[in-house]
């Protein structure tokens, strides 16, 4: 069984690249919130940090991915992924253990299991279609 770090490098990263994602459009472990203040000196707890933020183009996040180790189900990270997606105001949240991929699509409010990550173009089409309808 691979731990989360090895799962990311050996299983998840290759799947993201296979979907047509270029490395410069994959952000890893980037803080999205500053973290809660814990004292009067301004010290903070660590902020929220998704495992992956997928960009459609520079500065335009389109999805988040929560990684789990092989011992966990992809379902185990979905609530966390959805929370990150809401914080970033993106429409697609994924959770994966490198073998299973779960998607939550905020345009339909539906969750489903996938065999692969959608390509950047597929997500863009879904995003623009949703924006045109709303």
The 8 nearest C-alpha neighbors of each residue, nearest first, counted from 0:
[[1, 69, 2, 70, 68, 6, 5, 3],
 [0, 2, 6, 5, 69, 68, 3, 70],
 [1, 3, 68, 5, 4, 6, 0, 69],
 [2, 4, 68, 6, 5, 67, 7, 1],
 [3, 5, 7, 6, 2, 8, 68, 1],
 [6, 4, 8, 7, 2, 3, 1, 9],
 [7, 5, 3, 10, 9, 4, 1, 8],
 [6, 8, 11, 4, 5, 10, 12, 9],
 [9, 7, 5, 12, 6, 10, 11, 4],
 [10, 8, 6, 5, 7, 11, 12, 13],
 [11, 9, 97, 6, 7, 13, 12, 8],
 [10, 12, 7, 97, 14, 13, 15, 8],
 [11, 13, 15, 14, 8, 7, 10, 16],
 [14, 12, 16, 15, 11, 10, 17, 9],
 [15, 13, 17, 11, 16, 12, 18, 10],
 [14, 16, 12, 18, 13, 17, 20, 11],
 [15, 17, 20, 13, 18, 19, 14, 12],
 [18, 16, 14, 19, 15, 13, 20, 116],
 [19, 17, 118, 15, 16, 20, 116, 117],
 [20, 18, 17, 16, 118, 21, 119, 15],
 [21, 19, 16, 18, 15, 22, 119, 24],
 [20, 22, 23, 24, 19, 16, 25, 15],
 [21, 23, 24, 25, 20, 16, 26, 15],
 [22, 24, 21, 25, 26, 57, 20, 54],
 [25, 23, 54, 22, 21, 53, 26, 20],
 [26, 24, 53, 22, 23, 52, 54, 27],
 [27, 25, 52, 51, 53, 24, 29, 28],
 [26, 28, 51, 50, 29, 25, 52, 49],
 [27, 29, 50, 48, 49, 51, 30, 26],
 [28, 30, 48, 27, 31, 49, 26, 50],
 [31, 29, 48, 47, 32, 46, 28, 33],
 [30, 32, 47, 48, 29, 46, 33, 87],
 [33, 31, 46, 47, 34, 30, 48, 86],
 [34, 32, 46, 31, 35, 45, 30, 47],
 [46, 35, 33, 45, 44, 43, 32, 36],
 [34, 36, 43, 44, 37, 33, 46, 45],
 [37, 35, 43, 42, 38, 41, 44, 34],
 [36, 38, 43, 42, 35, 44, 41, 39],
 [39, 37, 40, 42, 41, 36, 43, 35],
 [38, 40, 41, 37, 42, 36, 43, 35],
 [41, 39, 38, 42, 37, 36, 43, 35],
 [40, 42, 39, 38, 36, 43, 37, 35],
 [43, 41, 40, 37, 36, 38, 44, 39],
 [44, 42, 36, 35, 37, 34, 45, 41],
 [43, 45, 34, 35, 46, 36, 37, 42],
 [46, 44, 34, 43, 47, 33, 35, 30],
 [34, 47, 45, 33, 32, 30, 48, 44],
 [46, 48, 32, 30, 31, 49, 45, 34],
 [47, 49, 30, 28, 29, 31, 46, 50],
 [50, 48, 51, 28, 65, 83, 29, 47],
 [49, 51, 28, 65, 27, 64, 66, 48],
 [52, 50, 27, 64, 49, 26, 63, 28],
 [51, 53, 63, 26, 62, 25, 54, 64],
 [54, 52, 25, 62, 60, 63, 61, 24],
 [55, 53, 60, 24, 56, 59, 61, 25],
 [54, 56, 59, 61, 119, 60, 53, 24],
 [55, 57, 54, 59, 58, 24, 60, 61],
 [58, 56, 59, 54, 24, 55, 60, 23],
 [57, 59, 56, 60, 54, 55, 24, 61],
 [60, 58, 56, 54, 57, 55, 61, 53],
 [61, 59, 54, 53, 62, 55, 58, 52],
 [60, 62, 89, 54, 55, 53, 59, 90],
 [63, 61, 91, 53, 92, 89, 60, 52],
 [62, 64, 52, 92, 51, 53, 84, 93],
 [63, 65, 93, 51, 94, 92, 50, 80],
 [64, 66, 94, 80, 50, 76, 93, 49],
 [67, 65, 95, 96, 94, 50, 64, 7],
 [68, 66, 96, 3, 95, 71, 69, 73],
 [67, 69, 3, 2, 96, 70, 71, 6],
 [68, 70, 96, 71, 1, 0, 67, 2],
 [69, 71, 68, 0, 72, 1, 96, 67],
 [72, 70, 69, 68, 67, 73, 75, 96],
 [71, 73, 74, 75, 96, 70, 99, 67],
 [72, 74, 95, 96, 94, 75, 99, 76],
 [73, 75, 72, 77, 76, 101, 94, 95],
 [76, 74, 73, 72, 77, 71, 78, 67],
 [77, 75, 94, 79, 74, 78, 65, 73],
 [76, 78, 80, 94, 74, 79, 75, 81],
 [79, 77, 81, 80, 76, 82, 75, 74],
 [78, 80, 82, 77, 76, 81, 83, 65],
 [81, 79, 77, 83, 65, 82, 78, 92],
 [82, 80, 84, 78, 83, 79, 92, 77],
 [81, 83, 79, 85, 80, 84, 78, 86],
 [82, 84, 86, 80, 85, 81, 87, 79],
 [85, 83, 81, 89, 87, 82, 86, 88],
 [84, 86, 88, 82, 87, 83, 81, 89],
 [85, 87, 83, 84, 88, 82, 31, 89],
 [86, 88, 84, 85, 89, 83, 31, 60],
 [89, 87, 85, 86, 84, 90, 83, 60],
 [90, 88, 84, 61, 87, 62, 91, 85],
 [89, 91, 105, 104, 106, 62, 61, 88],
 [92, 90, 62, 104, 89, 103, 105, 63],
 [93, 91, 63, 103, 80, 81, 62, 102],
 [94, 92, 64, 102, 101, 63, 65, 80],
 [93, 95, 65, 101, 73, 77, 76, 64],
 [96, 94, 73, 100, 66, 97, 99, 67],
 [95, 97, 67, 73, 69, 68, 98, 99],
 [96, 98, 10, 11, 95, 99, 6, 69],
 [99, 97, 96, 100, 95, 10, 69, 73],
 [100, 98, 95, 73, 96, 97, 101, 114],
 [99, 101, 95, 113, 112, 94, 73, 114],
 [102, 100, 112, 94, 93, 111, 113, 73],
 [103, 101, 93, 111, 110, 92, 112, 104],
 [104, 102, 110, 92, 109, 91, 105, 93],
 [103, 105, 91, 106, 109, 108, 107, 90],
 [104, 106, 108, 90, 107, 91, 103, 109],
 [107, 105, 104, 108, 129, 90, 126, 109],
 [106, 108, 109, 105, 104, 103, 110, 129],
 [109, 107, 105, 104, 106, 103, 110, 90],
 [110, 108, 107, 104, 103, 111, 105, 106],
 [109, 111, 103, 102, 104, 108, 101, 112],
 [110, 112, 102, 101, 113, 103, 109, 104],
 [111, 113, 101, 100, 102, 114, 110, 99],
 [114, 112, 100, 115, 101, 111, 102, 116],
 [113, 115, 100, 112, 116, 99, 98, 101],
 [116, 114, 113, 117, 100, 14, 18, 15],
 [115, 117, 18, 118, 15, 14, 113, 114],
 [118, 116, 121, 18, 115, 122, 119, 120],
 [117, 119, 18, 121, 120, 19, 116, 122],
 [118, 120, 122, 121, 55, 123, 117, 20],
 [119, 121, 123, 118, 122, 124, 117, 55],
 [122, 120, 118, 124, 123, 119, 117, 125],
 [123, 121, 125, 119, 120, 124, 126, 117],
 [122, 124, 126, 120, 121, 125, 127, 119],
 [125, 123, 121, 127, 126, 122, 128, 120],
 [124, 126, 122, 128, 123, 127, 129, 121],
 [125, 127, 123, 129, 124, 128, 122, 130],
 [128, 126, 130, 124, 129, 125, 123, 131],
 [127, 129, 125, 131, 126, 130, 124, 132],
 [128, 130, 132, 126, 127, 131, 125, 106],
 [131, 129, 127, 133, 132, 128, 126, 125],
 [132, 130, 128, 129, 133, 127, 126, 125],
 [133, 131, 129, 130, 128, 127, 106, 126],
 [132, 130, 131, 129, 128, 106, 127, 126]]
